[in-house]
């Protein structure tokens, strides 16, 4: 038998795969420095995530948007629930301009997430030949309204149901995909065409819909949900000044995602604003104002100082201690980066629940060729494996700030791209096995990326 030499590159690749499968602890440095010369996907690509601060919309927060019912609060956590009436009120409790802007942006993103998630389920059911009408809904107009909102096009999805309206009691749910309206198929119709049809003069709507809410309910106990560290009413001063005459009494919640949220009241579930504690330090502020003597400040280098007040010094000390503890965690190690590094040593099938998974071809910019890989998408992190049976990933891209869209490449079908927010970050070209699988991936990528709101 004639002896043939084995290329050095093949030996190196085999040794590196064995190394990946048995490596127990990853760091960004080791994955970068041990990358293969001909496979640029290897490594932990964090550039998009590092470029900004982000608010993560956890599964429980998403469920709030999918339902007009409020979640039960966790009474086992440390809570400082002082009576709102005991606090000194400002002249107005209306939302400030910045709060209204944040509220609109938050609602826009979360409603878009509903449409993305419903689309994922539609394509998944279509691939499995299980997409079929599940409910027939009849809604009678009352006081010139039906009481529900839709979002998106092709398909249109129910994004909100208003309280005390006909839609609330007819069996319609947020996340339902509208297939027909009064016998007309609207699955491929635009948003404006569906609105026109629904308001074409009839006082009764007969809808045929496909439900998608059950897919979200099964993820309610996902490990990425954030728990409450501390909550209570505080006075929030506007314009980053302790002498500002504009202030609001707000319900504040400090969570384990190391963000400080505030709401109009303890009963509200949609935040009016949020502060990432990255780089912040809290400290007591003596004699904040004559009207509000007990206060504290949040200070960040090259940023304005933020002032808050409470009813007594003990409450102030509790907030200062809790905030500094969470900020210190961020200073030592970013929890999301830590979790991502840990996930790279997990097998492809163990990353559940995930937003999407399956085989795709990825274009190698260095070798100018396509490589078939197994991908797992989870919380805007795109993990890349040699195959579905791989015990650890080759690499991961954090797609924060990326835009995904269909693209046309000569000689290739079902291609799409992930475009970074800055040209110096890695641009990805991907190819699916079919058109419907491409649409499934596009919806999943948009949904997963939308979960992170840029602050």
N, C-alpha and C positions, 0 to 999 in steps of 0.2 A: 504494500500500500504506500502511495506517495505521501510523504510528510508535507503538511502545509502550515505555514506560520500563522498565528492568530494576531490580528492587528492589536497594537498596544492600546488603542482607544477602546476596543471592545473589552479588553481585560480591565481597564480602568473603570469603565461603566459598570461591569459586573461587581467589582470590589466596592464601588460606591453604593450600589443598590443594597448589597449586604450590609454595608455600614449604616445606611438609612433605616433598614428594617430592625436593627439591633440597638440603635442609638436611643438612650433613655431620656436625655435632657438636651433640649435645643436652646440655642441663643441666636440672636440675629447675626452676630459675628461669625459663628461657626458655619451657619448655612450659607452665608455670603462667600466666605473664604474657601469653602469646599465645593463650590459650584463646578459642574462639568463644563468643559470648554465649548461644547457644541449644543448645549441645552440651556437657553437663557431663562427658562421658567423656574429653575431651581433657586430657592431662597425665599426669604420673607420680604415681600415688597410692600413697604409701609408708607411710601411717599405721600399718597393721597390722604391717608389718615393723619399723618403728621403735619400736613399743610394748614389745618384749621382745628378749631374746637367744635365738637359735635354733641348733639342731644340725641340719645337713643330712645326710640319709641318701643318700649318693651311690650311683650305679648298681652299683659294685663291692661296696659294703657290702650292698646289696639282694641281689645274687647270692649272697653268703655265706649269707643267710637261706634262699634258695631251694635250697640244696644243703648236704648234710652234709659235702661235701669242702671242704678248706681251700684258699684261694688261695695261689699262690706269692708270696713276698715279693720286693720289688724290691731286689736287691742292689746296684744302681747308685747308690742314694741314700746320703747320709751316715748311717751307722748306728753306734751305740755299743752293741755287743752283748757286754756283760760276762757272765761266768758267774754264774748265780743263786747257786751255792754259795759264791761269794766274798763275797757280801753278808751282813751280819749279819741273822739272821732274828729275827722276833718270836716270841713264844710260840705264836701261832696264825696260820695263813695263811687262815683262813676269811673269807668276805666280811663286811664291816661292814653295819650296818643300812641306811645310806644307799646302799651298793653294791647290796645286794639289792633295795632299792626302785627304783633306777635300772634294774637288770637286768630286773625284771618289767615296768616301764613300756616299756623299749626293745623287749622281746620282744612285748609287746602291740601296740605300734604297727607293728612290722615284719610281724607275722602278719596284722594288719588290712590292711596294704599289699598282701600277697599276694592276699587276697580281692578287694580293689578292682581290682588289675591283671587278675586272672583274669576278673572281671566285665566289665571294659572289652573284653577280647578276645571274650567270649561275645556281647556286644551288637554288636560290630563284625562278627563272623561271621554273626550273625542278620540284620543289615541286608544283608550281601552274599550271604545264602542259602548259606553255607558251614559252618554249624554242624552237625556230624555226629559220630557216635561214631568215635573214632580208636584206642582201645585197649580190650581186654578183659583184666581182671586177675583172677587167682584167688589168694587169700591164705588159708592155713591157719593157724589159731590155734596159738600155741606158748607154753607157760607162761602160759596164760590171757590172752594179749594178741596183737593183730595188729601193733602197732608203728607206727601212724601217727595223726596228729591232724588234725582238720578245723576249719575256721573259717567263721563266717558262716552265713547262711541265704539260700535262693533266689538263687543256688545255694550249696551247701556246697563248699568247696575244701580240698584237702589242704594243710595249712600246715606240717607237720613230719613227718619220717620218722626214727625212732629207729634207732640203730646196733645191729647184731647181733640184728635182729628179722626176722620173715618179710616185712615190708613193704619191707625194704631190698633184697631180691633178687628181688622179683616183677615189677619193671618199673614200679612206681608212682613218680611224681615229685611233688615239691612244686609246687603251682600247677595240678595236675590238677583239673578240674571233675567232680564225681561226678554222673553222669546217672541210673544205675540201680544198685540193690543187690539182688542175688539176684532180678532180674526186676522189681522194683518201681521205678517212676520217682520219683525224689526231687528232680527239678530245681526244683520249686516247694515243697519241704518245708522246714520249720523245722529249725534245728540240733538241737533236742532230739528231734524225731521221727526224724531220721536216726541219732542216737546210739542211740536205743531199738531201731531196726530192726537196726543193726549188732551189738547185744549181746542179740539176742532168743533166744539159746541155741544158735545154730549155730556150728560150729567152722570153717566155710568161708564165705568171702565171694567172690561173683562180682560184680565191679564193671565197669561200662561208663563210660569217662571220656573227656573231651576235654582234650587237652594245650594249655597256654598258655605253657610255658616258652620256646619258640622266639622269641616276641615280645620277651622280655627279653634273651635272648642277643645279639640284633642290636644292642643299645644298650650293650654292655659297654665299648666304647671311646669313650663319650660324653665330651665335653670337660669336663664338670662333675665327673668323678672326681677325687678329691684324692690327691695323692702324699705319700709320707713324707719329711719333712725330716730328722728325727732320731728314734732310738728306743733304748731301753735300760732296764735295771732301775734303779729308784730306791726309796728308802724314803719312803713317804707317811705323814705324821703326821696323826692325826685330831683333830677338835675345834678346828682352827685354832690349835693351841698347840704350841710347840716343846718344852714340858715334858711333853706328853702321853705317858703310858706306853703308849698304844694306837697302834700303827703297823703298817703292812703293807708287805711287799716286793711291788712291782707292776711289770709291764712297761708302760712309758710310750711313747707314740707322738705326736710332734708332726707335724701334717699341714698341707698348704698351704691348708686352709680356716681356718687360724689358730685351731685348737682343739687342746687337749692332752688326749689320751685315755689311759686306763689299763686294763689287762687283768690277769687273775689270773696269766697266764704268757704267754710268747712264742708258745705254741701256740694260745692261745685267740683266737677271732675276734669274739666278742661283748664289747663294752666293759662295764666295771663303773662307769664314770663319765667325765665330760668337763668341761673348763673352757674356756669361750670367753675368749680373751685380750683381748677388748675392754676397754680401760681398765686393764689390768694392766701392772705393771712388775716384772721379775725382778732380784734382787740377791743377792750372796753373803752368807751368814749365818755369821759367825765363831763358832766354838765352839758349834755347835748343841746338842750334848749330849756328855758324856764318851764315850758309846758310839758316837755318830755325829758326829765332829768336822767333817766336810766336808758343808756343806749350803747351801741357798739358799731364798729366800722369794719368794712372789708377793704383791704388794701392789696393792690397788685402793681408791680413795677411797670412803669410807663402806661398806667391806666388810671382812671379817675377813682376816687374813694367813694364807697357806697355806705350810706348811713341807715341805721335801723334803731328802733326804740321799743322798749317793753315797759311793763307796769312796775317791775321791781328789779333790783340788782341780782337777785338769785336766778331769775329767769335769764337775764343777760349772760351771766356766767355759764349757765348750762348751754346756751347757744354758742358762745365763744369756744367752749371746750369741744362740743360736738363737731363744729365746723372745722376747727383746726385738726382734729383727729382724721376727718375725711380728707382734708387737703394734704395731710402728711402721707396718707396712703398713696395719693396720686403722685406726690413728689418722689417717693421711693420706687414705685413700679406702677405703670399703667395697667389696670386690671384687664382691659380688652386685649392689649398686646400680649400680656401673660397668658390669657386663655387661648389666644390664637397660636402662640408658640406651642402650648400644650397640645392643642388639637392636631398639629402637624405630625405628631407621633401616633395618632390614632388611625385605625383602619378606615377605608372608604365607607364601609357599611355601618360603622359605629357612630358616624356623625349625624345623629338623628335627635330631634326632628331637624330637617333642613328645608331650605326654600326650593331647591331643585337639585337633581343629580342625574347623571347619565354621560354617555360618550359624546364627545365633540372632537373635531379636528382643530388644532391651533396652528397658526402660521408662524414658522420660525423666520424671523427677520434676518438672522445671521446666515442660515443655510438656504433660505429661499425655498422652503418646502413645507408641506403640511405634515403634522404628526398627530396621530390618533391617541387621545388621552381620556381618562375618566375624570369627570369634574364633579365636585360637590360644592354647592353654594349655601352659605349659612351666614346670615347677618352681615352682608356685604363683603364677606371674605370668600374668595373663590379658590378652593383647594384643588390641586392638580395631582393626579395619581397615574402610574403606569397602566393600571387596570383596576377593575372592580374588586379584585382579590388582594390588592396591595395592602400591606400592613402599616405603611406610613406614606405621607404625601411627598412628592418631589418639591413642591413649593406652594406658596399662597400669595394671591394678590388682594390687597385691601382696596376695594373699589369706591371708596368714599369720594364724592364729588364727580365721579365718572358719569358720562352720558352714553347710553347704549342705543343703537339704531341699526336697521337693516342696511346693507351695502351691496354694491354690485362689483364683482370681481370677474374678469374675463375667464370664461371656461369653467366657472364654479357656480353651483346653485346653493341656496339656503345659507348664505353667508351673512354675517353681521359683525359689528365692531363695538368695542368698548373704548370710548374716547376720554382721556384724562382731562382734568381741569387745567393742567399746565403741560406744554409741549415737551418739557424735559422728563415727564413721567412716561411709563411704558404704555404704548398703544397696543391693543389686542385685536387680532382678527380671528374670528371663529367660524366654524362651519358645522351645521347640524345635519342629521341624517334625512330630514324631510322638512317641508315647509311648515307643517303644524308643530313639529318639534322645535323649529326655530322660533315660532311665535310663543311657544311655551317658555323657552329660555329668555326671550326678550321681556315677557311679562314678569318672570321671576326675578330677573336682574333689576328691572325698574322697581319692583316691590321691595327687594332686599336693600337696594341703595337708598330708596326713599325713607327707609326706617331710620336713617341718620339725618337729622336736621342740622344744617350748618348754623352755628351761632355767630 
